[in-house]
Amino acid sequence: MLRNLRSLSKRAFCAENCNKVSAFPVGDPFCVVAIESSCDDTGVAIVESNRRVLADLRAGQAHIHEEFGGVNPIFAARAHNVAFPKLLKKLSSYYTPELMGKVVGVAATVGPGLKPCLHEGIEVGLRLAKEFGLPFFPVNHLEGHLLSPRLEERQGRDVEFPFVVCLNFSLYV
């Protein structure tokens, strides 16, 4: 059963997971499998601790929602359910013994977002974490957007702290 999204999103990252991550020596890059399903795009990725994105796979749903003039949460959730197995199968082509030895957890967006859509991603994330014996890391959707400029250095420009961000967020979710 899906856990309460509010309590899941407020759970502190370090409360139960930092001890597992800190087992890796400083300087050795580690990886996280990332799951995103907050609205109408399904995404899976492998992200390295040195901010490199090793794999980034997405499935869009614009064609499904076109006739509604906006995202239909139930149809979006169904589309996530169909897309995740396909994306995870493609993602498995990136798995090597070396890479799998670096994976320390599974992260998934837990909110804010459309609840039926979040449910699909959280369930996939929890299932993967359990299957591989890894911790589950809940990720706040807005914090993900705020920190995304720091993912990879682009054209010799690295975004360092502190930096200023303007984030618009609609309360319809």
NUDOBA-559308 format. One record per residue: residue in three letters; residue number from 1; x, y, z of N, C-alpha, C in turn. Coordinates in steps of 0.02 Angstrom, whole numbers, plus 32768, in hexadecimal, padded with zeros to 4 digits. Layout:
// NUDOBA-559308
NODE  type  seq  n.xx  n.yy  n.zz  ca.xx  ca.yy  ca.zz  c.xx  c.yy  c.zz
NODE   ALA  NUM     X     Y     Z      X      Y      Z     X     Y     Z
...
//
This chain:
// NUDOBA-559308
NODE  type  seq  n.xx  n.yy  n.zz  ca.xx  ca.yy  ca.zz  c.xx  c.yy  c.zz
NODE   MET    1  802A  7FC4  8000   8000   8000   8000  802C  803E  8000
NODE   LEU    2  8016  8071  7FDD   803C   80AF   7FD9  803D  80D1  801D
NODE   ARG    3  8079  80E5  8032   807F   8108   8072  8064  814F  806A
NODE   ASN    4  8055  816D  80A2   803D   81B2   80A1  8072  81DE  8080
NODE   LEU    5  8060  81FE  8048   8090   8227   8022  80AE  825F  804C
NODE   ARG    6  8085  827D  8076   809E   82B5   809E  80D5  829E  80CD
NODE   SER    7  80CB  8268  80F1   80FE   8251   8120  813B  8237  80FB
NODE   LEU    8  8131  8218  80C1   8168   81FE   809A  8194  8237  8081
NODE   SER    9  8175  826C  806A   819C   82A4   804F  81BF  82CA  8086
NODE   LYS   10  81A6  82C8  80C3   81C6   82ED   80FA  81FC  82C4  811C
NODE   ARG   11  8200  8283  810E   8232   8259   812E  8277  8272  811D
NODE   ALA   12  82A0  827B  814F   82E4   8296   8144  830E  8263  811F
NODE   PHE   13  8334  827B  80EF   8360   8250   80C7  8390  8229  80F3
NODE   CYS   14  83AE  824A  8124   83E1   8229   814D  83C4  81FE  8183
NODE   ALA   15  8386  8206  8193   8369   81E1   81CC  8379  8197  81C9
NODE   GLU   16  8370  8178  8190   837E   8130   818C  83AC  811D  8154
NODE   ASN   17  83C1  814D  812B   83E7   813B   80EF  842F  8151  80EF
NODE   CYS   18  8441  8185  8114   8485   819F   8110  84B9  816C  8126
NODE   ASN   19  84A9  8144  8158   84DA   8113   816F  84EC  80E2  8137
NODE   LYS   20  84BE  80D2  810B   84CC   80A4   80D4  84F6  80C7  809F
NODE   VAL   21  84E8  8106  8091   850D   812B   805E  8553  813B  8077
NODE   SER   22  855A  814B  80B8   859B   8160   80D2  85CD  8126  80D4
NODE   ALA   23  85B7  80E9  80C7   85E5   80B1   80C5  8614  80B6  8089
NODE   PHE   24  8604  80E1  8059   862F   80EB   801F  8663  8120  802F
NODE   PRO   25  86A3  8112  8020   86D7   8142   802F  86CB  8184  800A
NODE   VAL   26  86DE  81BA  802B   86D8   81FB   800B  8702  81FB  7FCC
NODE   GLY   27  86E8  8215  7F97   870D   8217   7F58  86F9  81E1  7F28
NODE   ASP   28  86E1  81A8  7F41   86CB   8173   7F15  8684  8184  7EFE
NODE   PRO   29  8679  818B  7EBE   8635   819B   7EA7  8606  8161  7EB3
NODE   PHE   30  85C9  8171  7EC6   8595   813F   7ECD  855A  8155  7EA2
NODE   CYS   31  852A  8129  7E98   84F2   8137   7E6B  84AF  812C  7E8E
NODE   VAL   32  847D  814E  7E72   8438   8145   7E89  840D  813A  7E4B
NODE   VAL   33  83DF  810B  7E4F   83AD   8102   7E1B  8374  8131  7E2C
NODE   ALA   34  8361  815C  7DFC   832F   818F   7E09  82EF  8182  7DE1
NODE   ILE   35  82B6  818E  7E02   8274   8182   7DE5  824C  81C3  7DE8
NODE   GLU   36  822B  81D7  7DB1   8204   8214   7DB1  81C1  8208  7D8F
NODE   SER   37  818A  821B  7DB0   8147   8211   7D94  8116  8243  7DB2
NODE   SER   38  812C  8280  7DBE   8101   82B0   7DE1  80C7  82CA  7DB8
NODE   CYS   39  80CB  82C4  7D76   8094   82DD   7D4C  808C  82B0  7D0F
NODE   ASP   40  809D  82CA  7CD4   808E   82A6   7C97  80CA  828A  7C71
NODE   ASP   41  8105  828E  7C8C   813F   826E   7C6D  815B  823A  7C9E
NODE   THR   42  816D  8201  7C84   818B   81CC   7CAC  81D6  81CF  7CA1
NODE   GLY   43  81FC  81CE  7CD8   8244   81D2   7CD0  8269  81A2  7CFF
NODE   VAL   44  829F  8186  7CE5   82CD   815D   7D0D  8314  8174  7CFB
NODE   ALA   45  8340  8171  7D2B   8384   8188   7D1F  83B4  8165  7D4F
NODE   ILE   46  83F3  8169  7D3D   8429   8156   7D6B  8455  8194  7D72
NODE   VAL   47  845C  81AB  7DAF   8482   81E8   7DBC  84BC  81D7  7DEB
NODE   GLU   48  84F7  81F0  7DDA   8532   81E4   7E01  853C  821D  7E33
NODE   SER   49  855C  820E  7E6B   8566   8240   7EA0  8591  827B  7E8B
NODE   ASN   50  85B9  8272  7E57   85E0   82A9   7E3E  85B8  82D4  7E0B
NODE   ARG   51  8575  82CB  7E0D   8544   82F3   7DE8  8540  82E0  7D9E
NODE   ARG   52  855B  82A8  7D8A   8555   8292   7D45  8516  8269  7D3D
NODE   VAL   53  84F1  8276  7D08   84B6   824E   7CF8  84CE  8217  7CC8
NODE   LEU   54  84CD  81DA  7CE0   84E5   81A2   7CB8  84B0  8187  7C88
NODE   ALA   55  8471  818F  7C9B   8439   8179   7C70  83FD  81A5  7C81
NODE   ASP   56  83D8  81B7  7C4F   839C   81E1   7C58  8369  81CD  7C23
NODE   LEU   57  8337  81A8  7C38   8305   818E   7C09  82C0  81A9  7C1C
NODE   ARG   58  829B  81C0  7BEA   8259   81DD   7BF7  8226  81C4  7BC4
NODE   ALA   59  81E7  81C3  7BDB   81AF   81B4   7BAF  817C  81EC  7BB9
NODE   GLY   60  816B  820E  7B83   813A   8244   7B87  80F3  822B  7B7D
NODE   GLN   61  80C4  8256  7B90   807D   8244   7B8C  8053  8279  7B69
NODE   ALA   62  8072  82A9  7B4A   804C   82E1   7B2D  8013  82C9  7AFF
NODE   HIS   63  8021  8295  7AD9   7FEF   827B   7AAA  7FB0  8261  7ACE
NODE   ILE   64  7FB9  8249  7B0B   7F81   822E   7B32  7F53  8266  7B4B
NODE   HIS   65  7F71  829D  7B5F   7F4B   82D3   7B81  7F34  830A  7B52
NODE   GLU   66  7F49  8308  7B14   7F37   833C   7AE4  7EED  8349  7AE0
NODE   GLU   67  7EC5  8315  7ADC   7E7D   831D   7AD4  7E5B  833B  7B12
NODE   PHE   68  7E7C  8337  7B4C   7E5F   8352   7B89  7E71  839B  7B95
NODE   GLY   69  7EA2  83B4  7B70   7EB9   83F9   7B7A  7EE1  8400  7BB9
NODE   GLY   70  7EF9  83CA  7BD5   7F20   83C9   7C12  7F2A  8382  7C29
NODE   VAL   71  7F50  837A  7C5E   7F61   8337   7C76  7F26  8319  7C9D
NODE   ASN   72  7F12  82DD  7C89   7EE1   82B6   7CAD  7F07  8288  7CDC
NODE   PRO   73  7F02  8293  7D1E   7F2C   826D   7D4D  7F24  8221  7D49
NODE   ILE   74  7EE7  8209  7D3D   7EDC   81C0   7D3A  7EFE  81A2  7CFD
NODE   PHE   75  7EF5  81C3  7CC3   7F15   81AB   7C86  7F61  81B1  7C8B
NODE   ALA   76  7F79  81E6  7CAC   7FC1   81EF   7CB5  7FDD  81B6  7CDF
NODE   ALA   77  7FBB  81A5  7D16   7FD2   816F   7D41  7FD4  812D  7D1B
NODE   ARG   78  7FA1  8120  7CF3   7FA0   80E2   7CCA  7FDA  80E1  7C99
NODE   ALA   79  7FE9  811A  7C7B   8020   811E   7C4C  8063  8112  7C6F
NODE   HIS   80  806A  812B  7CAD   80A7   811D   7CD3  80AE  80D2  7CDF
NODE   ASN   81  8076  80B3  7CF0   8076   806B   7CFD  808D  8044  7CC0
NODE   VAL   82  807C  805A  7C85   8090   803A   7C47  80D9  804A  7C36
NODE   ALA   83  80ED  8088  7C42   8130   809F   7C2E  8168  8085  7C5A
NODE   PHE   84  815C  8080  7C9C   8192   806E   7CC9  81B5  802C  7CB7
NODE   PRO   85  8190  7FF5  7CAA   81B3   7FB7   7C99  81DF  7FBE  7C5A
NODE   LYS   86  81C7  7FE2  7C29   81EE   7FEC   7BEB  822D  8015  7BF9
NODE   LEU   87  8226  804B  7C1F   825F   8075   7C2E  8292  8050  7C5A
NODE   LEU   88  827A  802A  7C8B   82A7   8006   7CB6  82CC  7FCF  7C90
NODE   LYS   89  82AC  7FB2  7C5F   82CE   7F80   7C35  8306  7FA1  7C0D
NODE   LYS   90  82F8  7FDC  7BF1   832C   8001   7BCD  8364  8017  7BFC
NODE   LEU   91  8351  802C  7C38   8383   8042   7C69  83B1  8009  7C7C
NODE   SER   92  8397  7FCC  7C7D   83C1   7F92   7C90  83FA  7F88  7C60
NODE   SER   93  83F6  7FA2  7C23   842E   7F9B   7BF4  846B  7FC3  7C0C
NODE   TYR   94  8462  7FF2  7C3A   8499   8019   7C55  84BB  7FF5  7C90
NODE   TYR   95  8499  7FC3  7CAB   84B3   7FA1   7CE7  84F0  7F77  7CD5
NODE   THR   96  8525  7F83  7CF9   8561   7F59   7CF5  8570  7F45  7D3D
NODE   PRO   97  8597  7F11  7D47   85A9   7EFF   7D8C  85CA  7F3A  7DB1
NODE   GLU   98  85F5  7F5F  7D8D   8616   7F98   7DAC  85E3  7FCD  7DC1
NODE   LEU   99  85B4  7FDD  7D94   8581   800F   7DA4  8554  7FF7  7DDD
NODE   MET  100  853F  7FB9  7DDB   8512   7FA0   7E0F  8534  7FA0  7E53
NODE   GLY  101  8576  7F9A  7E54   859A   7F9E   7E92  859B  7FE5  7EAF
NODE   LYS  102  858D  8017  7E84   858D   805D   7E9A  8547  8075  7EAF
NODE   VAL  103  8513  8050  7E9E   84CF   8066   7EAC  84C0  805E  7EF7
NODE   VAL  104  84AF  8096  7F17   84A4   8095   7F5F  845B  809F  7F72
NODE   GLY  105  8430  80AD  7F41   83EA   80B8   7F52  83BF  80C7  7F16
NODE   VAL  106  837E  80CB  7F24   834C   80DC   7EF1  8328  811A  7F0A
NODE   ALA  107  8325  814D  7EE0   8303   818B   7EF1  82C5  8193  7EC5
NODE   ALA  108  828F  81AD  7EE2   8252   81BA   7EBC  8232  81FA  7ED4
NODE   THR  109  8213  821C  7EA5   81ED   8258   7EB6  81B0  8245  7EDF
NODE   VAL  110  81A8  8266  7F19   816F   8257   7F45  813F  8291  7F4A
NODE   GLY  111  814D  82C8  7F2B   8120   8301   7F2B  8147  8341  7F27
NODE   PRO  112  8127  8378  7F19   80E1   837B   7F04  80D8  8361  7EBD
NODE   GLY  113  809A  8351  7EAE   8089   8337   7E6C  8043  831A  7E6E
NODE   LEU  114  8031  82FA  7E38   7FEF   82DA   7E33  7FF2  8298  7E58
NODE   LYS  115  7FC8  8290  7E8B   7FCD   8256   7EB7  7FCB  8213  7E93
NODE   PRO  116  7F9D  8209  7E63   7F9E   81C8   7E40  7FE0  81BB  7E1B
NODE   CYS  117  7FFD  81F0  7E01   803C   81E9   7DDD  8076  81DC  7E0D
NODE   LEU  118  8078  8202  7E44   80AB   81F7   7E76  80A8  81AF  7E91
NODE   HIS  119  806C  8197  7E9B   8062   8153   7EB4  8087  8120  7E89
NODE   GLU  120  8081  8127  7E47   80A1   80F7   7E19  80ED  80F9  7E22
NODE   GLY  121  810A  8134  7E24   8153   813A   7E2A  816C  8123  7E6E
NODE   ILE  122  8147  8133  7EA2   815C   811E   7EE6  815A  80D2  7EEB
NODE   GLU  123  8126  80B4  7ED1   8121   806B   7ED3  815A  804A  7EAD
NODE   VAL  124  816B  8065  7E72   81A3   804A   7E4C  81E4  8052  7E73
NODE   GLY  125  81EE  808D  7E90   822B   809A   7EB7  8231  806D  7EF3
NODE   LEU  126  81FB  8065  7F18   81FC   8039   7F53  8208  7FF0  7F3F
NODE   ARG  127  81E9  7FDC  7F08   81F2   7F97   7EF1  823B  7F8A  7EDC
NODE   LEU  128  8259  7FBA  7EB7   829F   7FB2   7EA3  82CD  7FB1  7EE0
NODE   ALA  129  82C1  7FDE  7F0F   82EA   7FE1   7F4B  82E7  7F9F  7F71
NODE   LYS  130  82AB  7F83  7F77   82A3   7F44   7F9B  82C5  7F0B  7F75
NODE   GLU  131  82BB  7F0A  7F33   82D7   7ED5   7F09  8323  7ED2  7F0D
NODE   PHE  132  8343  7F0C  7F0F   838C   7F0F   7F10  83A9  7F19  7F56
NODE   GLY  133  837D  7F1C  7F89   8395   7F25   7FCD  83B5  7F68  7FD9
NODE   LEU  134  8399  7F9C  7FBA   83B5   7FE0   7FBE  8385  800E  7FE4
NODE   PRO  135  839F  8044  8000   8372   8074   8020  834A  809C  7FEC
NODE   PHE  136  8310  80B3  8000   82E5   80DD   7FD7  82ED  8125  7FEE
NODE   PHE  137  82FA  8152  7FBF   8303   8199   7FCE  82C9  81C2  7FB1
NODE   PRO  138  829D  81DD  7FDB   8267   8207   7FC2  8283  824B  7FAC
NODE   VAL  139  826D  8263  7F72   8286   82A2   7F57  824C  82D2  7F4D
NODE   ASN  140  8255  830F  7F65   8224   8344   7F5B  822C  835E  7F14
NODE   HIS  141  81F6  835F  7EEF   81F6   8374   7EA9  8213  83BA  7EA0
NODE   LEU  142  81FF  83E9  7ECB   8217   842E   7EC4  8261  8433  7ED4
NODE   GLU  143  8278  840F  7F07   82BF   840F   7F18  82E8  83F3  7EDE
NODE   GLY  144  82CC  83C1  7EBC   82ED   83A6   7E81  82F6  83DA  7E4B
NODE   HIS  145  82C2  8401  7E3F   82C8   8437   7E0D  82FB  846A  7E23
NODE   LEU  146  82FA  847C  7E63   8328   84AF   7E7D  8371  8499  7E76
NODE   LEU  147  837E  845A  7E80   83C3   8443   7E7E  83DA  8428  7E3A
NODE   SER  148  83AC  8421  7E0B   83BE   8406   7DCA  83F4  842D  7DA4
NODE   PRO  149  83F9  846F  7DAD   8430   8492   7D8A  8476  847A  7DA1
NODE   ARG  150  8479  845A  7DDA   84BA   8442   7DF4  84CC  83FC  7DDB
NODE   LEU  151  849F  83DD  7DB3   84AD   8398   7D9F  84EE  8390  7D79
NODE   GLU  152  84F6  83B3  7D44   8532   83AB   7D1B  854E  83EF  7D08
NODE   GLU  153  858F  83F2  7D07   85B0   842F   7CF0  85A4  8434  7CA5
NODE   ARG  154  858D  846D  7C8F   857E   8476   7C48  85A8  84AF  7C2B
NODE   GLN  155  85CB  849F  7BF6   85F3   84D0   7BD2  8622  84F6  7C01
NODE   GLY  156  8641  84D1  7C2F   8671   84F0   7C5C  8653  851B  7C93
NODE   ARG  157  8610  851D  7C97   85EF   8545   7CCC  85D2  8515  7CFF
NODE   ASP  158  85E8  851D  7D3D   85CF   84F4   7D74  85A6  8520  7DA2
NODE   VAL  159  856B  850A  7DB3   8540   8531   7DE1  8555  851E  7E28
NODE   GLU  160  856D  854E  7E4D   8584   8541   7E91  8557  8565  7EC2
NODE   PHE  161  8556  854B  7F00   8530   856C   7F35  8554  85AB  7F4A
NODE   PRO  162  8533  85DF  7F5F   84EA   85E7   7F58  84D8  85FC  7F11
NODE   PHE  163  849C  85EC  7EFC   8482   8604   7EBC  8439  8616  7EC4
NODE   VAL  164  8421  8640  7E97   83DD   865A   7E9B  83B2  8635  7E68
NODE   VAL  165  8376  8622  7E7D   8347   85FF   7E51  8303  861E  7E57
NODE   CYS  166  82E0  8625  7E20   829A   863A   7E21  8271  85FD  7E0E
NODE   LEU  167  8247  85E7  7E3B   821F   85AB   7E2F  81D6  85BC  7E35
NODE   ASN  168  81B2  85B5  7DFF   8169   85BE   7DFF  8149  857B  7E09
NODE   PHE  169  8116  8579  7E34   80F5   853A   7E42  80AA  8547  7E45
NODE   SER  170  8084  851E  7E21   803C   8525   7E21  801F  84F9  7E59
NODE   LEU  171  7FEE  8512  7E7B   7FD0   84EC   7EB2  7F9B  84BA  7E9C
NODE   TYR  172  7F93  84B0  7E5B   7F5F   8482   7E44  7F70  8439  7E54
NODE   VAL  173  7FAE  842A  7E62   7FC0   83E4   7E71  7FB3  83DA  7EB9
//
